[in-house]
Amino acid sequence: MITAVVPKLPFINKQDTLTFYVNYLGFTLRSDYGDYLIMDKDSIELHFFLFPKLEPSKSDFMIYLRIDNDIEGLHAEYLKNAQSIRFIVKLETKPWGQKEFSIADPNGTCLTFGQAV
């Protein structure tokens, strides 16, 4: 029986990735194995692997994070760090019944946050 999905995302620079996820997005570093990181926030877990040849502008990595309430508050919280967070898609309601916004991490990974409307 499958009980969870845990995305594995690439990182180029460990410190830049830690700063972004911990300081700007509110994740907690659970484990640091040098070339492999594990971070948590609320009930989700993300794993990160070293990928030094990744070109952020050519990255096809992306994940979708479902929010159960107050996506407006989360969006506003992240806007406070607008100098450090690159927004790709503004907060908007999509035809598929989700209110969403997307940002890019320092490695070019697209993170889309969505809440059912």
C-alpha positions as CSV (number, residue, x, y, z in Angstrom):
1,M,0.0,0.0,0.0
2,I,1.4,3.4,-1.0
3,T,1.1,5.9,1.9
4,A,2.8,9.0,0.7
5,V,4.6,10.7,-2.2
6,V,7.9,12.5,-1.4
7,P,9.3,14.7,-4.1
8,K,13.0,14.6,-4.7
9,L,14.2,18.0,-6.0
10,P,17.6,19.0,-7.3
11,F,19.9,21.6,-5.7
12,I,23.0,23.3,-7.1
13,N,24.2,25.2,-4.0
14,K,23.2,23.8,-0.6
15,Q,23.3,27.0,1.3
16,D,21.2,28.9,-1.2
17,T,18.6,26.1,-1.2
18,L,18.6,26.0,2.7
19,T,18.2,29.8,2.9
20,F,15.3,29.8,0.4
21,Y,13.3,26.9,1.9
22,V,14.1,27.5,5.6
23,N,14.2,31.3,5.8
24,Y,11.7,32.3,3.1
25,L,9.3,29.4,2.9
26,G,9.3,28.2,6.5
27,F,10.6,24.7,6.1
28,T,12.7,22.9,8.8
29,L,15.9,21.0,7.9
30,R,15.4,17.5,9.3
31,S,18.6,15.9,7.9
32,D,21.7,17.0,6.1
33,Y,23.8,14.2,4.5
34,G,26.0,16.6,2.5
35,D,24.8,15.9,-1.0
36,Y,21.3,15.0,0.2
37,L,18.8,17.1,2.3
38,I,15.5,16.3,3.9
39,M,13.1,19.2,4.9
40,D,9.7,19.3,6.4
41,K,6.8,21.8,6.6
42,D,3.5,21.0,8.1
43,S,2.7,17.5,6.9
44,I,4.9,17.5,3.8
45,E,8.4,16.2,3.3
46,L,10.8,17.2,0.6
47,H,14.1,15.6,-0.3
48,F,16.9,17.4,-2.2
49,F,19.8,15.9,-4.1
50,L,22.9,17.6,-5.4
51,F,22.8,18.3,-9.1
52,P,25.7,20.7,-9.8
53,K,25.3,20.7,-13.6
54,L,21.7,21.8,-13.4
55,E,21.0,25.1,-15.3
56,P,18.1,26.8,-13.4
57,S,16.8,28.5,-16.6
58,K,16.5,25.1,-18.3
59,S,15.0,23.2,-15.3
60,D,11.9,21.2,-15.9
61,F,11.5,20.2,-12.3
62,M,8.1,21.2,-10.7
63,I,5.9,20.2,-7.8
64,Y,2.3,21.1,-6.8
65,L,1.6,21.7,-3.1
66,R,-2.0,21.6,-1.9
67,I,-3.1,24.1,0.7
68,D,-6.1,23.3,2.9
69,N,-6.9,26.9,3.8
70,D,-5.8,30.6,3.6
71,I,-3.8,30.5,0.4
72,E,-4.2,34.3,0.4
73,G,-2.3,34.5,3.7
74,L,0.4,32.2,2.5
75,H,0.8,34.3,-0.7
76,A,0.9,37.5,1.4
77,E,3.6,35.9,3.7
78,Y,5.7,35.0,0.7
79,L,5.2,38.5,-0.9
80,K,7.0,39.9,2.2
81,N,10.1,38.2,0.8
82,A,9.4,39.4,-2.8
83,Q,13.1,40.5,-3.2
84,S,14.2,36.9,-2.6
85,I,11.3,34.9,-4.1
86,R,10.7,34.9,-7.9
87,F,7.0,34.7,-8.6
88,I,6.1,33.0,-11.8
89,V,2.3,33.1,-11.7
90,K,0.3,35.6,-9.6
91,L,-2.4,34.4,-7.3
92,E,-5.4,33.6,-9.4
93,T,-8.4,31.2,-9.7
94,K,-8.0,28.6,-12.4
95,P,-10.8,27.0,-14.4
96,W,-10.1,23.6,-12.7
97,G,-11.4,24.9,-9.4
98,Q,-8.1,25.8,-7.7
99,K,-6.8,29.2,-6.5
100,E,-3.0,29.1,-7.3
101,F,0.3,30.9,-7.4
102,S,3.7,29.7,-8.5
103,I,7.2,30.6,-7.5
104,A,10.7,29.4,-8.5
105,D,13.4,28.2,-6.2
106,P,17.1,29.1,-6.7
107,N,17.5,25.9,-8.7
108,G,14.8,26.7,-11.2
109,T,12.2,24.3,-9.7
110,C,8.6,25.6,-10.1
111,L,6.6,25.3,-6.9
112,T,2.9,25.8,-7.4
113,F,0.7,26.2,-4.4
114,G,-3.0,25.5,-4.8
115,Q,-6.2,25.5,-2.7
116,A,-9.6,24.3,-3.8
117,V,-12.2,27.0,-4.2
